[in-house]
Amino acid sequence: MAGYVLLYDGQCQFCTRSVARLKRRDRLGRLEFLPSQDPQAPRRFPQVTPEQCAQAMQLIDPRGQVSQGADALVRILWLLPGGPLVAWLYAVPGVPFLARYLYRWVAKNRYRLGCQGRSCQVKQPN
């Protein structure tokens, strides 16, 4: 069983394609991928709200701590082969701010970036 669980929008084609790429990179099986719409998600992770899942991916570590969005992506990179070569950049001053800004922009614009799913057509909060 994987130690980390990634909650993602299973109705978003952009998100599911991104998860498929992560699955291919996760050769050590460190991540479990669970659509936020799965009935198990709120039962297993009551600390994560549906609103949080609608705004960004959520990574739950083995202790139950939650990271979201760009912060979750960086934690995922540390878990994947070759990922630490990129993840260390997050320690550079200014990079976390920029990464969070870019993640929010992508999340808000995922419909234009290739998602045709119903969930992406819903106006995302700012």
N, C-alpha and C positions, 0 to 999 in steps of 0.2 A: 504494500500500500504506500502511495506517495505521501510525503510529509507535508507538502504544500498544496493548497487547493486554490485554483484560479476560477473565480466566478466571472462569467462574461455574458454578453447579450447573445443568446442562442438564436434570436430572431433576426439578427443583423448579419448580412452576408459579408460585409467588410470585417466584422469581428470574427466570424467563423472561419474565414480565410486566414486571418492573422493567427488564430488558435491552431489551425492546421499546420502552419509553418512552425509554430512553437512545438507542437507535438513531434514533428520530424526532428527538431533539434534536441529534444529531451530524450536522448538515447539512454540515459541512466534511470529514467522513470521517476524523477524527483517531483513531478507535478501531476496533480489530478485536475482534470478540466471538467467543470460543471456549469452548464448553462444556468443563469440566474433564474430562469423560468421553471427549472426543474422543481417539483414539489419538495424534494429533499433539501433544497438550498436554505429556505427559511428555518426549517427544523434543525438542520445541522449548524447553521450560523445565524442565530437570532441577533447577534451584534451588528449584522449588516442589513441595512434597510433596502427595500426595493428602489427607493429614490437614489441611494448611493450607487446601486447597480446600474441604474439608468444613466448616470452621469459618467461612470468610469468603471474599468475592470477592478476587481477586488481580489487581492492575494491574501489568503489566510495562512499564517505559518503554523508549525506544529504546536505552538503554545497558545494559538487562538488570536494572536495579534494580527491586525489588518493593515495592509498598505493598499493604496489605490492609485490609479492612473499612472503617471510617470514614475512615481516612487515604487509602485508595484513592478513596473517594467524593469527598473534597475535591479531590484531584488531578484527578479527572474533571470536577468542576464548573469548574475553571480552564480546561478545554479546550472547554467547550460555550458556545455563544452565550448570554449572559445569566448564566451560571454564576458568574463572578467577583463579581457583585453579592451573592451569598450566601456564596461561599467565603471571602471576607475575614474573616467572623465567626470562622473557625477560629483567627485570631490573638488573639482576645480571651481573656484568662486564664480558665481553667476550662472553656471551650467544648470543647477537644479531649478532656478527660476525660469530659465529659458525652456528647459525640458517640460516643466509643468504647463507653461503657456502653450507650447506646441501641442502637447497632449490634449489640452482643453480645446484647442482650435480643431484638431483632427476629430475629436469626439463630437463636436458640434456640427462639423461639416462632413460627417461620414457618408451621408446620403449622396452628396456630390462626388465622393471619393469611391463610389462603387457599390454602396448598399442600396438594394431595392426593397428591403424588408419594411414591413409596416412600422416596426418600432423606430426606425430611423426617420420616418416622416413626422414623428411627433416632435414638436418644438422642444429642444433641449434647454434647460435652465442656463443662465449665463454664469 
